[in-house]
Amino acid sequence: MRIVITGGTGLIGSAVAREMGSAGHEVVVLTRDPSRAGPLPPNTRAVQWDGRTAGDWAQLLDGDTVIVHLAGDSVAAGRWTEEKKRRIRDSRVESGRAVLAAVRQAKAKPRALLQGSAVGYYGDAVVSELHPPGKDFLARVCVEWEASTAEVAAMGVRRPVLRTGIVLSDRGGALPRMALPFRMLAGGPLGNGRQWFPWIHEVDEVGAIRFLIEREDVDGPFNLTAPAPLTNRDLSRALGEVLHRPSFVPAPGFALRLLLGEMADALLHGQRAVPRRLLDLGYVFRYPEAPGALRSLLH
């Protein structure tokens, strides 16, 4: 099988490339500059793509291809200015439309397209996959992001949607930044700490994506989150225990809003997102609870 990954040099995409390449599949990572892709996993090559047009890589698509569409500007990098918000939205929607154009061009349609998304789709709620979308900025982006490739279903292409939580990894992303104040004896909850924290271990993020690639009978939205959700306060307590550091120094909500602007709302609100459909299909999480997940990554 050939696995084509947009956003394949990012935190999740590179882990998926490593997993699928190690399993013996041919992996193609789409990137703006293949010369800067760095060392690639086994059975993996980088192909140039501008993220806005179908490009020559459309010729790679056939009936034994799966596309994993993860491309998008980092939500967590930098203050949410109007320009930053435009990049967050356009990088996802325009790349999705380009992927759709590539599928249209393909003489033999790919067997599946796994569409990236996030639990931000739901806004601030207790949710299953059937919950309607929220109304805030991230929710609106996720709705457009998912819709950008929806047309492939009419072409007979299976399309699982990956509504991912906060991926915990020791290679980057949220966890190293979360752990830093604890290491400096200044860790604690964000705001009042009562907001839900929809997390998932990197191993299970990749495992769930592989599971959905290989399960050819499944379609539609899936919450990629751990089955044991917890609040930000409980996560802070677990993080302090794993690092043997105190966890009682809160970051006040008003200070976060002064520092981060609108982005602070994404930290001060959360979703109690449960991976109901994955569990019903029999996916077994290696790290279902936060303390074990944190120990595996921080020790």
C-alpha positions as CSV (number, residue, x, y, z in Angstrom):
1,M,0.0,0.0,0.0
2,R,1.2,3.6,-0.7
3,I,0.5,6.1,2.1
4,V,0.6,9.8,1.0
5,I,0.8,12.1,4.0
6,T,0.2,15.9,3.9
7,G,1.9,17.6,6.8
8,G,4.2,14.6,6.9
9,T,7.1,16.4,8.5
10,G,5.0,17.6,11.5
11,L,4.8,16.0,14.9
12,I,1.9,13.6,14.0
13,G,2.7,13.2,10.3
14,S,6.3,12.1,10.9
15,A,5.2,9.6,13.5
16,V,2.7,8.1,11.1
17,A,5.3,8.0,8.3
18,R,7.7,6.1,10.7
19,E,4.9,3.6,11.7
20,M,3.7,2.9,8.2
21,G,7.1,2.7,6.7
22,S,8.3,0.3,9.4
23,A,5.3,-1.8,8.6
24,G,6.6,-2.2,5.0
25,H,4.3,0.3,3.2
26,E,5.6,2.8,0.7
27,V,5.3,6.3,2.3
28,V,5.2,9.6,0.4
29,V,5.6,12.7,2.5
30,L,4.4,15.9,0.8
31,T,6.4,19.0,1.8
32,R,7.2,22.5,0.4
33,D,10.9,21.8,0.4
34,P,12.0,18.1,0.2
35,S,15.6,19.2,0.7
36,R,14.8,20.3,4.3
37,A,12.7,17.2,5.2
38,G,15.6,15.8,7.2
39,P,16.3,12.1,7.8
40,L,13.3,10.1,6.7
41,P,12.0,6.8,8.1
42,P,12.4,3.5,6.1
43,N,10.5,3.2,2.9
44,T,9.7,7.0,2.9
45,R,10.5,9.7,0.3
46,A,9.6,13.4,0.2
47,V,7.8,15.0,-2.7
48,Q,7.4,18.7,-3.3
49,W,3.9,20.3,-2.8
50,D,2.9,23.9,-2.4
51,G,-0.2,23.1,-0.3
52,R,-2.5,25.0,-2.6
53,T,-2.7,23.1,-5.9
54,A,-3.0,19.4,-6.8
55,G,0.5,19.2,-8.2
56,D,2.4,16.4,-9.8
57,W,1.9,14.1,-6.8
58,A,-1.7,13.5,-8.0
59,Q,-0.1,11.0,-10.4
60,L,0.8,8.8,-7.4
61,L,-2.8,8.2,-6.6
62,D,-4.3,4.8,-7.5
63,G,-6.6,2.2,-6.0
64,D,-3.9,1.0,-3.5
65,T,-3.3,4.5,-2.1
66,V,-4.4,6.0,1.2
67,I,-4.1,9.8,1.8
68,V,-3.6,11.0,5.4
69,H,-4.3,14.7,5.2
70,L,-2.8,16.5,8.3
71,A,-1.5,19.7,6.7
72,G,-2.1,23.0,8.6
73,D,-0.3,25.9,10.3
74,S,0.4,25.4,14.0
75,V,-2.4,26.6,16.2
76,A,-0.1,26.9,19.2
77,A,2.7,28.9,17.7
78,G,2.4,32.6,18.3
79,R,-0.3,35.0,19.3
80,W,-3.6,34.9,17.4
81,T,-3.4,38.0,15.3
82,E,-5.8,38.4,12.4
83,E,-3.0,37.4,10.1
84,K,-2.2,34.3,12.2
85,K,-5.9,33.3,12.3
86,R,-6.0,33.6,8.5
87,R,-3.0,31.3,8.1
88,I,-4.5,28.8,10.5
89,R,-7.7,28.7,8.5
90,D,-6.3,29.0,4.9
91,S,-3.5,26.4,5.4
92,R,-6.2,23.8,6.3
93,V,-9.0,24.7,3.9
94,E,-6.8,25.5,0.8
95,S,-4.7,22.4,1.2
96,G,-7.9,20.3,1.6
97,R,-9.3,21.7,-1.6
98,A,-6.0,20.9,-3.3
99,V,-6.2,17.3,-2.0
100,L,-9.8,17.1,-3.4
101,A,-8.6,18.3,-6.8
102,A,-5.9,15.6,-6.8
103,V,-8.5,12.9,-6.1
104,R,-10.6,14.3,-8.9
105,Q,-7.7,14.0,-11.3
106,A,-6.8,10.4,-10.3
107,K,-8.0,7.9,-12.9
108,A,-8.2,5.2,-10.1
109,K,-9.4,6.7,-6.9
110,P,-7.6,6.1,-3.6
111,R,-9.0,3.5,-1.3
112,A,-9.3,6.1,1.6
113,L,-8.7,9.6,2.6
114,L,-8.2,10.2,6.3
115,Q,-9.2,13.8,6.9
116,G,-7.5,15.7,9.8
117,S,-9.5,17.7,12.2
118,A,-9.6,18.4,16.0
119,V,-11.9,18.2,19.0
120,G,-12.0,22.0,18.8
121,Y,-14.8,21.2,16.3
122,Y,-17.2,20.9,19.3
123,G,-16.4,24.2,21.0
124,D,-16.7,23.9,24.8
125,A,-18.8,20.8,25.5
126,V,-19.1,17.3,26.8
127,V,-19.2,15.4,23.5
128,S,-19.4,12.2,21.5
129,E,-18.9,12.1,17.7
130,L,-22.6,13.0,17.2
131,H,-22.3,16.3,19.0
132,P,-22.9,19.4,16.7
133,P,-20.1,21.9,16.1
134,G,-19.4,24.8,18.3
135,K,-19.4,28.5,17.3
136,D,-15.9,29.8,18.2
137,F,-13.0,30.3,15.9
138,L,-11.5,26.9,16.1
139,A,-14.9,25.2,15.7
140,R,-15.5,27.2,12.5
141,V,-12.1,26.3,11.2
142,C,-12.6,22.6,11.9
143,V,-16.0,22.7,10.1
144,E,-14.5,24.2,7.0
145,W,-11.4,21.9,7.2
146,E,-13.6,18.8,7.3
147,A,-15.8,20.1,4.5
148,S,-12.9,20.8,2.2
149,T,-12.6,17.2,1.2
150,A,-16.1,16.0,1.8
151,E,-16.8,15.6,-1.9
152,V,-14.5,12.5,-2.2
153,A,-17.3,10.4,-0.6
154,A,-19.4,10.9,-3.7
155,M,-16.4,9.4,-5.7
156,G,-16.6,6.3,-3.6
157,V,-13.6,7.2,-1.4
158,R,-13.8,6.1,2.3
159,R,-13.2,9.2,4.5
160,P,-12.6,8.8,8.2
161,V,-12.3,12.1,10.0
162,L,-9.7,12.4,12.7
163,R,-10.9,14.8,15.5
164,T,-7.7,14.8,17.5
165,G,-7.2,16.0,21.0
166,I,-3.9,17.4,22.4
167,V,-1.2,14.9,21.5
168,L,1.3,14.3,24.2
169,S,4.8,13.5,22.9
170,D,8.4,13.9,24.1
171,R,9.4,15.0,20.6
172,G,7.6,18.3,20.7
173,G,4.1,19.8,20.8
174,A,2.3,20.7,24.0
175,L,4.0,18.5,26.6
176,P,7.5,20.0,26.8
177,R,6.0,23.5,27.2
178,M,3.6,22.2,29.8
179,A,6.4,20.5,31.8
180,L,8.7,23.5,31.8
181,P,7.1,25.6,34.6
182,F,6.8,22.4,36.7
183,R,10.5,21.8,36.3
184,M,11.1,25.4,37.4
185,L,8.8,24.9,40.5
186,A,6.1,27.1,39.1
187,G,3.6,24.6,37.7
188,G,-0.1,24.5,38.2
189,P,-3.5,24.6,36.6
190,L,-4.5,27.1,33.9
191,G,-7.2,29.5,35.1
192,N,-9.6,27.7,37.5
193,G,-8.4,24.3,36.2
194,R,-11.9,23.0,35.8
195,Q,-11.8,22.9,32.0
196,W,-11.5,19.5,30.4
197,F,-8.2,18.5,28.8
198,P,-8.8,16.1,25.8
199,W,-5.4,14.4,25.6
200,I,-3.9,11.4,23.7
201,H,-0.5,9.8,23.9
202,E,1.4,9.9,20.6
203,V,1.6,6.1,20.4
204,D,-2.2,5.9,20.5
205,E,-2.7,8.8,18.0
206,V,-0.5,6.9,15.5
207,G,-2.1,3.5,16.5
208,A,-5.6,4.8,16.0
209,I,-4.7,6.3,12.6
210,R,-3.1,3.0,11.5
211,F,-6.2,1.2,12.8
212,L,-8.5,3.4,10.7
213,I,-6.3,2.9,7.6
214,E,-6.5,-0.8,8.0
215,R,-10.2,-1.1,8.9
216,E,-11.7,-0.7,5.5
217,D,-15.3,-0.9,6.8
218,V,-15.3,2.4,8.8
219,D,-16.0,5.9,7.8
220,G,-17.0,9.3,9.3
221,P,-15.8,11.2,12.4
222,F,-13.7,9.6,15.2
223,N,-12.5,11.3,18.4
224,L,-8.8,10.6,18.8
225,T,-8.6,11.1,22.5
226,A,-7.8,8.9,25.5
227,P,-10.8,7.1,27.1
228,A,-10.1,8.6,30.5
229,P,-10.6,12.3,30.2
230,L,-9.6,14.6,33.1
231,T,-9.6,18.3,34.0
232,N,-6.7,20.6,33.6
233,R,-6.3,20.7,37.4
234,D,-6.1,16.9,37.6
235,L,-3.6,16.8,34.7
236,S,-1.5,19.4,36.5
237,R,-1.6,17.3,39.7
238,A,-0.5,14.2,37.7
239,L,2.2,16.1,35.9
240,G,3.6,17.4,39.3
241,E,3.6,13.9,40.7
242,V,5.4,12.4,37.8
243,L,8.0,15.1,37.9
244,H,8.2,15.2,41.7
245,R,7.3,18.9,41.6
246,P,4.6,21.1,43.2
247,S,1.5,21.7,41.2
248,F,-0.3,24.5,43.0
249,V,0.8,27.7,41.2
250,P,-2.1,28.6,38.9
251,A,-1.8,30.7,35.8
252,P,-4.6,33.3,36.1
253,G,-7.0,33.5,33.2
254,F,-6.7,37.2,32.9
255,A,-2.9,36.9,32.6
256,L,-3.2,34.3,29.9
257,R,-5.6,36.5,28.0
258,L,-3.2,39.5,28.3
259,L,-0.3,37.3,27.1
260,L,-2.0,35.2,24.4
261,G,-5.1,37.1,23.4
262,E,-7.9,35.0,21.9
263,M,-5.7,31.9,21.9
264,A,-6.1,31.8,25.7
265,D,-9.7,30.8,25.3
266,A,-8.5,27.5,23.7
267,L,-6.6,26.8,26.9
268,L,-9.2,28.0,29.4
269,H,-12.1,26.0,27.7
270,G,-12.0,22.3,26.7
271,Q,-14.0,19.4,25.6
272,R,-14.8,16.2,27.5
273,A,-14.3,14.2,24.3
274,V,-14.5,10.4,24.5
275,P,-13.4,8.1,21.7
276,R,-16.7,6.2,21.7
277,R,-16.5,4.9,18.1
278,L,-12.9,3.7,18.4
279,L,-13.8,1.8,21.6
280,D,-16.9,0.3,20.0
281,L,-14.7,-0.9,17.1
282,G,-12.3,-2.6,19.5
283,Y,-9.3,-0.3,19.4
284,V,-7.2,-1.0,22.6
285,F,-5.4,2.0,24.0
286,R,-1.9,1.4,25.2
287,Y,-2.1,4.5,27.4
288,P,-5.7,5.0,28.5
289,E,-4.8,7.0,31.6
290,A,-2.7,10.2,32.1
291,P,-0.3,9.1,34.8
292,G,1.0,6.2,32.8
293,A,1.2,8.2,29.7
294,L,3.1,11.0,31.4
295,R,5.6,8.5,33.0
296,S,6.3,6.9,29.7
297,L,7.1,10.3,28.1
298,L,8.9,12.1,30.9
299,H,11.0,9.4,32.4
